[in-house]
Amino acid sequence: MPPEFPAPLLVVLTGPTGAGKSALAMELAAQLEATLPVEIVSVDSAQVYRGLDIGTAKPDRASRARVAHHLIDIRDPSESYSAGDFVREARSVIDAIHARGRVPLLVGGTMLYLRALRDGLATLPPASPRVRAEIDALAAEHGWEALHAQLAAVDAAAAARIAPQDAQRIQRALEVFRLTGVPISQFQRAAHDTGRAFRWLGFALWPASRQGLRAQLAERFEAMMRAGLLEEVRLLHARGDLTARHPAMRAVGYRQLWQHCEGLCSLQEAVEAAVVASAQLARRQLTWLRRDTRLERLEAGTADLSDELARRIHASRGA
């Protein structure tokens, strides 16, 4: 029999928004540069869009010049990007990184993308513009929380995982049910495992305290505003081909400032809403991470954290 070789290594660094994942990833890349170089694969549903830079905390050009980054700036904001798109493109990128003798380092907090890559993705029916328009019309009339209640009536499992404010996922779940008569959760349970081709080494960067994280998120958003986030959103708004319904414009921070650009709220109200939305996103991410026992927790701010991670990756590489 031919010898069995270990599956190629795949390292994941995830955590809630604002926890410091990108900074730690760059420190880790510097630690490993001479012995086991990595390339970073973004796992962020907003960083895929060109022009959404400040509000997504996209790595700057200097960082991307020092360490190769992938799946950033690959879509126009007018386009959609799905978990299926991510799985397909991430697999291609990961295979190419392994072929170069390097280690893929997946960095980001879009948990749905991570789960789809590791646990598989259901084969779902393609999007239906007609059905989506019907659902959007109902949401405009009754609100997304009412549609979330409709989802709970036909697919309690999906509704339990989807927040009442998560318009994109509510829309997709209702769309699948309307098109097929089958709950989306049933499709997902039947998904084929696509992650077995890799040895996963996963870490979740955990904030020292939820209260501290909320304060950091407020400070972070204020820094983004000083850096020109409002001007960035105004430029997107001025294009004329984007609306609040585009997935790119539903990203936290962009959605609230878009409402200000539309004259629906004051700037102060938009900023306050964005900070609240950031905290809500972090809470949902932490809830997801608590359920995932395959990720090792790392406390943000721990001394020499990148050194420890480098040692762990070297040890796993030789396993």
N, C-alpha and C positions, 0 to 999 in steps of 0.2 A: 504494500500500500504506500502511496506517496505520503511524505511527511505533512503533518497538519501545521499550518502557520497561524499565529494569532490574527484575529481580525484587526484592521487598522484602527488606530486610536482616534477618538473624537472627544475633545474637551469642551465642556459647557460652563460658562459663567453667566448666571442669570441672577435675578433679584428684582425688587420693586423699583419703580422709577425714582431717580434721585439718590440711589444708594451708593453710587460711585463705581459702577461696573466698568465703564469705559476707561477711567483713570487707572484702575487696578489692572485691566487688560493690557494697557500700554506699559505699565511697570513690569508685568509678567513677561511681555514680549521682549523687553530690554534684558531681563534676567536670562532668557533662553536664547538670545540672539546668536551667541557664539557656539552653543552646543546642540540646541534642538530648536531651530527657528520655527515660528508659528506664523500663520496668516489668519487674520480675523474675518469671520463671517458674521455680518450683522443679522440679528434676529429681532428686527424692529419694523413694525408694519408702517411706520411713518417715515423712517429714514430712507425708504425706497424711492421717495418722491423728490424730484429735483425742485429746488426753490424753497423747500421746507428745511431750513438749516438751523436757525437759532432755536426755534421752539422744540425741535426734536433732539437738541443737544448733539447734533451730528459732529463726528470727529472733524477737526479742522484739517486744512490741506497739509500742514506740517506733519501732523500725526499720520495721515494717510500716505505721506511720502516716506516716513520712517518705517512703517509697517503696512504691508499690503492689506487693504480692506475690500470686502466683496459685498454685493447686494445693497449698495448705497447708490443713490441717484440713478436708478435703472428704470424709473417710470415718470411720465409727465403727470402732474396732479389731476389732469382730466381723466386719467386711466384708472382702472380698478386693479387691485392686486389681492390675490386670495391665498389661503393656506396651501392650496394645490399648486399655485404658481411658485410659492416659496419652496415646497418640497422638491419640485422638479428642478428648480434652478440651484437650490442649495446642494442637492445630490451631485449635480454636474460640477459645481465649484469645489466641493469636498473631494471628489475623485481627482480633480486636477491638482489640488494641493497635495494629496497623498502621492500622486505621480511625481511631484517635484521633491519628494522626500521630506516634506514639512508636515506640521501638525495643524489641523484646523482647530481654531479656537472660536467657538460660537458664543457671541456676546449680545445680550439683549433681554428684554422683558416681555416680548409677545409670546405668552405661554402657549397659546393655541398653535403657533408655528412649531415650537419645540415639541409639543405633544404629537403633532402631525408627522414630524420627521422621525421621531423615535418609536411611536406606537402605531403609525399607519394612518391613512386617510381614506375615509369612505368614498366609494364611487357614487357621486351624487349627480342628479340631473343638471344639465346646464341652466344658466340663468334665463329667466323669461322676462323680457322688458315689460310685457303686458301685465303679468302677475305682480311684478314689482311696483308698477305704476298704481295698480289697484291697492296694494298694501300701503304705499306712500299716501294715497288719498285718504285711506282710513286713519292713518296716523295723524295726518293734518287735521282731521275732524275730531278724533277722539283722544289722541296722544299715544305715545309709545307704551306707557304703562298699561293702558287698556289693551293694546295688542299683546303685551306680555301676558296679561291675564287670559287672552284667547289662546296663546301658545300653551299655557299651563293646562288648559282644558283638554288639549289634544296630545300634548307631549310633556308630561310633568317632569320627566328626567331632564329634558333639554332646558325647560324653564328654570329648573333648580340651579343650573350651571350658568345661565345667562342673566345678567343684571337687567332690571326693568328699564334702564336708560340706554342699554346697548342696542341702538337702533339697527345697526348693520347685521348683527347676529340674529336678532328677533326677526328681521325681514327675511333672512335666508332660511331660517327654520320654518317659518310660516309658508314661504314660497315652496320649499321641498314638500311639505305636507299637502299643499294645494295641488301641486303637480302630480304627486304619486299616491297620495292617500296613506303614505307610510311615514311615521315620525322620523325626524332626522336622527334622533338618538338610536333608533334601530339600525339605520345605515352605519352609524359610527361604531356600534358594537361589532358589526361584521367586518370592520376594516382589517385589511391585511397588514401584518407587521412589517414595516420597511426598515426598522432600525437595527435588525439583527446583524446586519453586515458590519457593524462597528462595535468596538469596545468603548463604551460610554464612561467617561469620568466627569461627573457632574457636580457643580458647586453652586450654592445659592448664597449670595451676599445679603446678610441679614442686618437690618439697622439695630443699633443698641437699644433704641426705644421708639415706639410709635409717635410719641409726642415730639421727640427730637427730630424724627423724620419729617413730621408736618411742618415744623419750624424751618427745616432745611429746604423744603419744597417751596415755602413762601419766599425765602431769601433767593432761591434759585430762579423763581419766576421774575422777581424784581430785577435780578441781574440780566435776565433775558430781555426784559423791557428796556433796560438801559443800553443793551447791546443792539437794539433796533428791531425787536420782534414786531412791534406795531407797524413799522414801515414795511417789514417783510410781508405781513398779512395784507397791508394796503396795496402792495404791488400785485399780489395774487388776486385780490378783489378787482383791481383795475383791469385785469386781463379781459373780463367780460364773458368768458366761456366757462367759468366755474360757478357753482352754486353750493349752498349749504348741504345739499344732498350728496355731493361727491365724497367718497370715502376719505380722501386726503384732507378735506375741510372739516371732517368730524374729529380729527386728532385733538387731543387736549391742548388747550391754549389757542389753537387756531379756530376752533369752533366758537369759543367765547368772544374772541376779538373780531371774528367775522360778524357776529351779531352787532357789535359796536359799529363796524363799518357799514352795516345795513341800517343803522340808525335805530336799532331796537333796544339799546341800552347805553348807559354812559360808560366812559372808559373805566371809571372806578368800579362800576358794577361788573364789567367784563373781567377785570383783573381779579376781583374777589371770587367770581364764579370759577375762573380758571384755577385758582389756588385750591378751592374746594374740590373741583374735579380731579386735580392732581392727587389730592389726598384720597379720594374715593378710588382712583385707579390703583394707587399703592396698596390700599386695603384689599382690593380684589386680588391683586397679584400675591399678596402675602397669604391670603386664604388658599389660593391655588397651591402655593409652595408648601404650605403646611400639610397638604394632602399627598405630596409627592415625596415618598420615603426614599427615592433613589438619588436624591440630591443631598449632598453634605452641606450643612450650614456653616457659613463663615461669618463671624461678627465683623461688621464694617469698622474700620479704625484700628483693628488689631495690629500691633507692631510686627514688622517683618512678614506680613501676610504674603507678599509676592514671593519671598524666598521660600516659604513653606509650600506654596503652590508649585513652584518650580521643582522642588524636591519630589513632590507627589507625582508630578507628571513624568519626571525622569524614571521614577520607580515603576510607574505603570507602563511606560514605554518598553522597559526591559522585561515586563512580566510575560 
